[in-house]
């Protein structure tokens, strides 16, 4: 026979199960966030390499290549900051 104490224990169990599910969901979101950041970084390698080659071909200067890579770093940072900003901002 179920008593009131059994029912309150059931509610506690549901509460704890909800906590576990929300922790797993947060972990999954953080893993997906890292995957997205790494994916964008890998894709940004292509214009960095191609642009560096073009700068080297036209100017023959390592300074120009370094400037190009710094520009690509700022572009990468801008993309990440816009993806992480809250909606409507």
N, C-alpha and C positions, 0 to 999 in steps of 0.2 A: 504494500500500500504506500502511495506517495504522500509525503507530508509537506508542509510548508518549507521545512528546512531542505528537503530534496529539491524543491522547485527553485529556491534561492541559489542552491549549488549549481543548478542547471544554468541559471542566468550568469553566474560567475564564469562557468565554463564557456558559455557563448561569448562573453566579454573577452576572455583570454584568447579564444580562437580568433576573434576579430583582430586582436592586437597582433597575433602571429601572422595573420593574412596581410595586415597593413605593413608589417615589417618586411615580409617577403615582396610585397608590391613595391615598396620603396627601394629594396635591393635590386629588383629587376629594372626599375626605372634608372637607377644609377648605372647599372651595367649597360643599358641601352644608350644612355647619355655618353658614356665613355666610348662606346662603339661608334656613335655618330661623330664625336669629336675626332677620333682617330681616322674615320673614313674621310671626313672633310680634309684632314691633313694629308692623307695619301693622295687624294685627288688634286690638291694644291701643288704636289710635287711636279706634276706635268707642266703647268705654265712656268713654274720656277726653272725647270731644266731647259725648256724650249726658249724661254725668254733670256736666260743666261747665255745660251748658245748664240742667240741673235745679237745680244749686246756685245759678246766677245767678237763675233764676226764683223760687226760694224765699227766697233771702237778699239778692239784689241786691248782692253784695259780691265784689269782685275778690280779696280775701283768701281768701274761701271757695273760689273757683275755683282759686286757686293751691294751697291746701291739698289740694283734690281731685286736682289734677295731680301733686302730690308723692306722694300715696297711690298713684296709678296707677303712678308711677315705681317705687315700692317693690314693688308687685305684679309688675310686669314683671321687675324684678331677681330677685325670688323665683322666678318661673317659670323664668328662665334658669339660676339656680343649681341648681335641682332637676333640670333637664334635663341639666346638665353634671356632676352628681355621679355617682360611680361606682355601679354596680348594687349593691344591698344596703346602701347607706349611708343 
